[in-house]
Amino acid sequence: MGVLIMVGQVILGLSILIVLHELGHFLAARAFGIKVEKFYLFFDAWGVKLFKF
């Protein structure tokens, strides 16, 4: 059970880091006046949109 929790923590931690990293790209583009048409959290897999801004 401890290994499962540890794996979950690693996945959650990496997900948070990736979201923050991509948010940095988004904010930098907006700061320089570049039009951002889509911002996905995670990815658009097979047309399934998890989160879209």
C-alpha positions in Angstrom: 0.0 0.0 0.0 2.9 2.4 0.8 4.3 1.9 -2.7 1.0 2.8 -4.3 0.7 6.0 -2.3 4.3 6.9 -3.2 3.6 6.3 -6.9 0.5 8.5 -6.6 2.5 11.3 -4.9 5.1 11.2 -7.7 2.4 11.4 -10.4 0.7 14.2 -8.6 4.0 16.1 -8.0 5.0 15.8 -11.7 1.5 16.9 -12.8 1.7 20.0 -10.7 5.2 20.8 -12.1 4.1 20.3 -15.7 1.0 22.5 -15.2 3.1 25.3 -13.6 5.6 25.0 -16.4 3.0 25.3 -19.2 1.3 28.1 -17.3 4.6 30.0 -17.5 4.6 29.6 -21.3 1.0 30.9 -21.4 1.6 33.9 -19.2 4.8 34.8 -21.1 2.9 34.7 -24.4 0.1 36.8 -23.0 2.6 39.3 -21.5 4.2 39.8 -25.0 0.9 40.2 -26.7 0.9 36.9 -28.5 -2.7 35.6 -29.1 -3.2 32.3 -27.3 -6.0 30.3 -28.9 -6.0 27.3 -26.6 -4.6 26.4 -23.3 -4.9 22.8 -22.3 -4.1 21.3 -19.0 -2.5 17.9 -19.8 -3.4 17.2 -23.5 -6.2 16.8 -26.0 -6.1 13.1 -26.3 -8.3 11.7 -29.1 -10.6 14.8 -28.9 -11.2 14.4 -25.2 -10.6 17.7 -23.5 -9.9 17.5 -19.8 -9.6 21.2 -19.1 -9.7 24.0 -21.6 -9.2 27.8 -21.1 
